[in-house]
């Protein structure tokens, strides 16, 4: 049986390789043989995640024609990649990309630092901001006032409090997607929602298509569930979703689920257009794939006048193809562990029934707090505070990184909480390891890829501003100098799994 899960056509691979030719050459570097240049180009595409791991490459003759080189050049490049562990082959099955054993992986876990450690360490690992007061306190006080009637019940609401389900359904309806409370289930955060969806739809060994890169914690959740991840490469910068690639992957791999973050994608910050969303839903429907749309960043657009694209679920209002996941954690506060699912009523009933063997339900007090915020208008005011904080932090961080690390490449997103940066040819894993020694924690690119991709990237969240952003960039620059001169040492620890 072939070990590839997707395929890259000769024309597509040719375009990707050609796009690398505009990169400046290193001064004084000697000219490499053509096969070596081709091998290095393919290897870099794999490490950056632009060509997924376990993707079948085109036949030697096909690629040679597209690139206008000899078949011998392509054969030598493939042989070099096999020798380095970046390509595997089997007679009759072709050749597919791989990452060799021992390829640098993230240095360590990025669980939030305890408060007592924040004085000496700048934490760029957790993409979460402090609570938008006074709205957290007001919401909890309002929830406490409404709690007594619920205290006289068993407190077990597997589908969520009826009042909050109605509120969430009404909010979707106001956005132009008619929704009934029976289409809503309240969960313990977005992670709880996606865990429940994966448990219902994708058993061990099932395939799930994911963006490459994608949200690190979701990738780890899916790995732990024993599913097979099928990475779908994102475009350069903020260009986002290549629908020809999506159609091909969904058609060839027939994954049970596909997971996408179409609104200010984590980690790249890309925003899918209406056309991309419509095409994605149509491709999923044609392939028989359930599309899980993560909307946790949807309210974090920085320009209030910007017209947002239509929600992904608006192209499937009945919920037969699209399951939408939302959360209070990014738009309001990470400590408010309230998420929700919007789907067809029969899907919601199945999710609720399965919950009896999981967490039974979501804390009542927190549900009352979110419902109070949405009912009173406090939610909109709190989200506005959050947008202002994130926008100011983004501007400060971008300015500081451009000043301290001018060779780093990135596109500035229009919303969300993260900046995805190519680290000037340095190893993101080494930067993460050395950064902690100089007082800054940063997640390396491979945490957001499948099987070691994106080694040359780091993710920078919009969680610090002002002088702290300037100091964070200065410490990153110090770490980059150490890594660039080889003075950073070695001995990376195995990665743990938490990235907010």
C-alpha positions in Angstrom: 0.0 0.0 0.0 1.3 3.5 -0.9 2.4 5.7 2.0 1.3 9.0 0.4 -1.9 10.8 1.4 -1.9 13.5 -1.2 -0.3 14.3 -4.5 1.5 17.3 -6.1 1.2 17.7 -9.8 4.2 18.5 -12.0 2.8 22.0 -13.0 2.1 22.8 -9.4 5.5 21.7 -8.2 7.1 23.6 -11.0 5.4 26.8 -10.0 6.5 26.4 -6.4 10.1 25.8 -7.4 10.1 28.7 -9.8 8.7 31.0 -7.1 11.9 30.4 -5.1 14.1 31.9 -7.8 13.3 35.4 -6.8 15.0 35.0 -3.4 18.4 36.8 -3.1 21.5 34.7 -3.3 23.9 34.5 -0.4 26.9 36.8 -1.2 29.9 34.8 -2.1 28.1 31.5 -2.4 29.2 29.1 -5.1 26.9 28.0 -7.9 25.5 24.6 -7.2 24.8 21.9 -9.7 21.3 21.9 -11.2 20.3 18.7 -9.5 21.5 20.0 -6.1 19.6 23.3 -6.6 16.4 21.3 -7.4 16.8 19.0 -4.4 17.4 21.9 -2.1 14.3 23.7 -3.5 12.1 20.7 -2.9 13.5 20.1 0.6 12.9 23.8 1.5 9.3 23.5 0.2 8.7 20.5 2.5 10.3 22.2 5.5 8.2 25.3 4.9 5.1 23.2 4.6 4.3 24.5 1.0 4.6 20.9 -0.1 3.0 18.6 2.5 4.8 15.7 4.1 3.6 12.3 2.6 2.7 14.0 -0.8 3.4 12.0 -3.9 5.7 13.9 -6.3 5.3 13.8 -10.0 7.2 11.3 -12.2 10.8 12.3 -13.1 9.9 12.7 -16.8 6.8 14.9 -16.1 8.8 17.3 -13.8 11.7 17.4 -16.2 9.4 18.6 -19.0 7.8 21.3 -16.8 11.1 22.6 -15.5 12.9 22.3 -18.9 15.7 20.3 -17.5 16.9 16.8 -18.3 15.3 13.7 -16.7 18.8 12.9 -15.4 18.8 16.2 -13.3 15.4 15.3 -11.8 16.5 11.7 -11.1 19.7 12.9 -9.4 17.7 15.4 -7.3 15.2 12.7 -6.2 18.1 10.4 -5.3 19.7 13.1 -3.2 16.5 13.7 -1.4 16.1 9.9 -0.7 19.6 9.8 0.7 18.8 12.7 3.0 15.5 11.2 4.2 13.2 13.7 2.5 11.9 11.3 -0.1 10.7 7.7 0.0 9.9 5.6 -2.9 8.4 2.2 -3.7 8.3 0.4 -7.1 4.9 0.8 -8.6 3.8 3.4 -6.0 6.0 6.3 -6.9 7.9 8.7 -4.6 6.5 10.8 -1.8 7.9 13.5 0.6 9.1 12.7 4.1 11.0 14.3 7.0 14.0 12.4 8.2 14.3 11.0 11.7 16.1 13.5 13.9 15.0 16.5 11.9 14.9 19.5 14.4 11.6 19.7 16.2 10.3 22.4 18.6 12.6 22.8 21.6 10.0 22.6 24.4 6.4 23.0 25.4 4.8 26.4 25.6 2.3 26.0 28.4 1.5 29.5 29.9 4.1 30.8 32.3 3.1 31.1 35.9 2.6 34.7 36.9 5.7 34.8 39.1 7.9 34.1 36.1 6.6 36.9 33.9 9.0 39.5 35.3 12.1 37.8 33.8 10.6 36.1 30.8 8.6 37.6 27.9 6.0 35.0 26.9 5.2 35.0 23.2 4.0 31.4 23.3 0.4 32.0 24.5 -1.8 33.9 22.0 -4.1 35.2 24.7 -4.7 38.7 26.2 -5.8 39.7 29.8 -9.5 39.9 30.5 -11.2 43.1 29.1 -12.3 44.6 32.4 -14.6 45.7 33.8 -16.7 43.4 31.6 -15.4 40.1 33.1 -16.3 41.3 36.7 -19.7 42.6 35.5 -20.5 39.4 33.7 -19.7 37.2 36.7 -21.7 39.5 39.0 -24.7 39.3 36.5 -24.3 35.5 36.3 -24.4 35.2 40.1 -27.6 37.2 40.3 -29.2 34.8 37.7 -27.8 31.6 39.3 -30.4 30.9 42.1 -33.1 29.3 39.9 -30.5 27.0 38.3 -29.1 26.1 41.7 -32.4 24.3 42.5 -31.9 22.0 39.5 -29.4 19.2 38.9 -27.3 21.6 36.9 -26.6 19.1 34.1 -27.3 20.6 30.7 -25.5 18.4 28.1 -26.6 20.6 25.2 -26.0 23.8 27.1 -28.3 26.2 28.9 -31.5 26.8 26.8 -31.1 30.6 27.2 -27.5 30.6 25.8 -28.5 28.2 23.0 -31.3 30.6 22.0 -28.9 33.6 22.3 -26.3 31.9 20.0 -28.9 30.8 17.5 -30.3 34.4 17.3 -26.8 35.8 16.7 -26.3 33.5 13.7 -29.7 34.4 12.4 -28.8 38.1 12.7 -25.7 37.4 10.6 -27.9 36.1 7.9 -27.8 32.3 8.7 -31.3 31.3 10.0 -30.6 29.1 13.0 -32.7 27.3 15.6 -31.6 26.5 19.2 -31.7 22.9 18.2 -28.7 23.6 16.0 -26.5 24.7 18.9 -24.5 22.8 21.5 -22.5 24.6 24.1 -19.1 23.1 24.9 -16.2 23.6 27.2 -14.2 25.8 24.8 -13.5 25.3 21.1 -11.1 22.5 22.0 -14.0 20.6 23.6 -16.1 21.2 20.6 -13.6 19.9 18.1 -12.8 16.9 20.3 -16.4 16.0 20.3 -16.7 16.4 16.6 -13.6 14.3 15.9 -14.9 11.6 18.3 -18.2 11.4 16.5 -17.0 11.5 12.9 -13.4 10.3 12.7 -12.3 7.1 14.5 -8.7 5.9 14.7 -7.2 5.6 11.3 -9.7 8.0 9.6 -8.3 10.9 7.5 -8.7 14.5 8.4 -7.6 17.2 6.0 -5.9 20.2 7.7 -4.4 23.4 6.6 -0.6 23.4 6.5 0.3 25.2 8.7 -2.6 24.9 11.2 -3.4 25.5 14.9 -0.9 23.5 16.9 -3.3 22.3 19.7 -5.9 21.1 17.3 -3.2 19.1 15.4 -2.1 17.5 18.6 -5.6 16.7 19.7 -6.2 14.9 16.4 -2.9 13.0 16.6 -3.9 11.8 20.1 -7.2 10.6 18.6 -5.2 8.4 16.3 -6.4 9.9 13.0 -4.3 10.4 9.9 -3.7 14.1 9.2 -3.7 15.1 5.5 -1.9 18.5 5.2 -3.1 20.9 2.6 -0.5 23.6 1.8 -1.5 27.2 2.4 -0.4 29.9 -0.1 2.4 32.4 0.5 1.9 35.2 2.9 -1.8 36.0 3.4 -2.9 34.5 0.1 -4.4 31.6 2.0 -6.3 28.8 0.3 -5.5 27.3 -3.1 -8.8 25.8 -4.1 -7.3 23.7 -6.9 -5.1 22.0 -4.2 -8.1 21.6 -1.9 -10.2 20.0 -4.5 -7.5 17.6 -5.4 -6.7 16.6 -1.9 -10.4 16.1 -1.0 -11.0 14.1 -4.2 -7.9 11.9 -3.9 -7.8 11.4 -0.1 -11.6 11.4 0.6 -11.0 12.5 4.3 -13.8 12.1 6.7 -13.3 15.6 8.1 -11.6 18.8 7.0 -10.6 21.4 9.5 -10.2 25.1 8.5 -9.7 28.5 10.1 -11.1 30.8 7.5 -11.2 33.9 9.7 -7.7 35.3 10.6 -6.1 32.0 10.3 -4.0 30.7 13.2 -1.0 31.1 12.7 -0.8 33.0 9.4 -3.5 35.6 9.9 -5.0 34.9 6.4 -8.7 35.7 5.7 -10.5 33.6 3.2 -12.6 35.4 0.5 -16.2 34.6 -0.2 -15.2 32.8 -3.4 -12.7 30.6 -1.5 -15.3 29.8 1.1 -18.0 28.9 -1.4 -15.5 26.7 -3.3 -14.3 25.0 -0.1 -17.9 24.1 0.8 -18.6 22.8 -2.7 -15.5 20.7 -2.7 -16.3 19.2 0.7 -19.8 18.4 -0.4 -18.6 16.7 -3.6 -16.1 14.6 -1.7 -18.5 13.6 1.1 -16.3 15.4 3.6 -17.6 17.2 6.7 -16.1 20.7 6.8 -15.3 22.0 10.3 -15.1 25.8 10.3 -13.3 27.3 13.3 -14.6 30.8 13.9 -12.8 31.6 17.1 -11.0 34.6 15.6 -13.9 35.9 13.6 -14.6 39.0 15.7 -11.0 40.2 15.8 -10.9 42.3 12.7 -8.9 45.5 13.3 -10.7 47.9 11.0 -14.3 48.3 12.1 -15.2 49.5 8.6 -13.8 46.4 6.9 -16.5 44.3 5.3 -16.0 40.8 6.5 -16.6 37.8 4.1 -19.8 35.7 4.7 -19.5 33.0 7.3 -18.5 29.6 5.9 -21.8 28.1 7.1 -23.7 30.6 5.0 -22.9 28.5 2.0 -24.4 25.5 3.7 -27.3 26.9 5.9 -28.8 23.6 6.7 -25.6 22.4 8.3 -25.4 19.1 6.3 -21.8 19.7 5.2 -20.4 22.5 7.4 -20.1 22.3 11.2 -19.2 25.7 12.8 -17.2 26.1 16.0 -17.1 29.3 18.0 -15.7 30.3 21.3 -15.4 33.1 23.9 -11.8 32.4 24.6 -10.1 34.5 21.9 -12.7 37.3 21.5 -13.2 37.7 25.2 -10.9 35.9 27.6 -9.1 32.6 27.5 -10.2 31.9 31.1 -13.8 31.9 29.9 -14.0 28.3 28.7 -17.2 28.5 26.7 -17.4 27.2 23.2 -20.2 26.2 20.9 -21.1 24.1 17.8 -23.6 25.0 15.1 -24.7 22.1 12.9 -27.7 20.3 11.6 -30.1 19.2 14.4 -29.4 15.5 13.9 -25.6 16.2 14.3 -26.3 18.1 17.5 -28.4 15.3 18.9 -25.6 12.8 18.2 -23.0 15.1 19.8 -25.1 15.6 22.9 -25.8 11.8 23.2 -22.1 11.1 23.0 -21.3 13.7 25.6 -22.7 11.4 28.3 -19.4 9.5 28.1 -17.2 12.6 28.0 -17.6 15.8 30.2 -21.4 15.7 30.7 -21.8 19.4 30.3 -20.3 22.9 30.5 -20.2 24.9 33.8 -23.5 26.7 34.4 -22.0 29.9 35.9 -19.7 30.6 32.9 -22.6 30.0 30.5 -24.7 32.5 32.4 -21.9 35.0 32.3 -21.5 34.8 28.5 -25.3 35.0 28.0 -25.4 38.1 30.3 -22.7 39.7 28.1 -24.5 39.0 24.9 -27.9 40.0 26.2 -26.8 43.3 27.7 -24.4 44.6 25.0 -21.4 44.0 27.2 -20.0 41.5 24.7 -19.8 44.0 21.9 -18.0 46.5 24.2 -15.6 43.9 25.6 -14.8 42.7 22.0 -14.0 46.4 21.0 -11.6 46.6 23.9 -10.0 43.3 22.8 -9.7 44.6 19.2 -8.0 47.8 20.3 -5.5 45.9 22.5 -4.6 43.5 19.7 -4.3 46.1 17.0 -2.0 48.3 19.1 0.1 45.4 20.1 0.3 44.3 16.4 1.5 47.7 15.3 4.1 47.8 18.1 5.4 44.3 17.5 5.6 44.7 13.7 7.6 48.0 14.1 9.9 46.4 16.6 10.6 43.2 14.6 11.2 45.2 11.4 13.7 47.4 13.2 15.5 44.6 15.1 15.2 41.8 12.5 15.0 43.4 9.1 15.7 40.1 7.2 12.6 38.4 8.7 9.7 38.1 6.2 6.0 38.4 7.0 2.8 39.9 5.9 0.8 42.0 8.3 -2.7 40.5 8.9 -5.8 42.6 9.2 -7.0 40.8 12.3 -6.6 37.9 14.6 -3.8 37.4 17.2 -0.8 36.1 15.3 2.0 37.0 13.0 3.7 34.2 11.0 7.3 35.1 10.2 10.0 33.4 8.1 13.1 33.7 10.4 15.7 34.9 7.9 16.9 31.4 7.0 17.4 30.3 10.7 15.9 27.3 12.4 12.7 28.1 14.3 13.4 25.3 16.7 16.8 26.6 17.5 15.4 30.1 18.0 12.8 28.7 20.4 15.5 26.9 22.4 18.0 29.7 22.5 15.2 32.4 23.0 14.4 31.0 26.4 18.0 31.5 27.5 17.8 35.1 26.6 14.4 35.7 28.2 11.8 35.3 25.4 9.6 32.3 24.7 8.4 31.8 21.1 6.8 28.8 19.4 8.7 27.4 16.4 7.1 26.7 13.1 7.1 22.9 13.2 4.6 23.0 16.0 2.1 24.2 13.4 2.9 21.7 10.7 2.6 17.9 10.2 5.8 15.9 10.7 8.4 18.6 11.0 7.4 21.1 8.4 7.9 24.9 8.7 11.4 24.7 10.3 12.2 28.2 9.1 9.3 29.9 10.8 8.1 31.2 14.2 4.8 32.5 15.4 4.6 35.9 17.1 1.3 36.7 19.0 -0.1 40.2 19.5 0.0 39.8 23.3 2.6 42.4 24.2 2.9 46.1 23.2 4.9 49.2 23.8 8.2 48.8 25.5 7.6 45.1 26.1 7.2 44.5 22.4 10.5 46.4 21.7 12.3 44.3 24.4 10.8 41.1 23.0 12.1 41.9 19.5 15.6 42.8 20.9 15.7 39.5 22.7 14.7 37.6 19.6 17.4 39.5 17.7 19.9 38.3 20.4 18.7 34.8 20.0 19.0 35.0 16.2 22.6 36.2 16.5 23.5 33.2 18.7 21.8 30.8 16.4 23.3 32.4 13.3 26.8 32.1 14.7 26.3 28.6 15.9 26.8 29.7 19.5 23.4 28.5 20.8 24.5 25.1 21.9 22.5 21.9 21.3 20.5 19.3 23.1 16.9 20.2 22.4 14.3 18.6 24.6 11.3 16.7 23.2 8.3 18.9 22.6 5.2 19.1 24.7 1.9 20.2 23.3 0.3 23.4 24.6 0.2 26.4 22.3 -2.8 28.8 22.7 
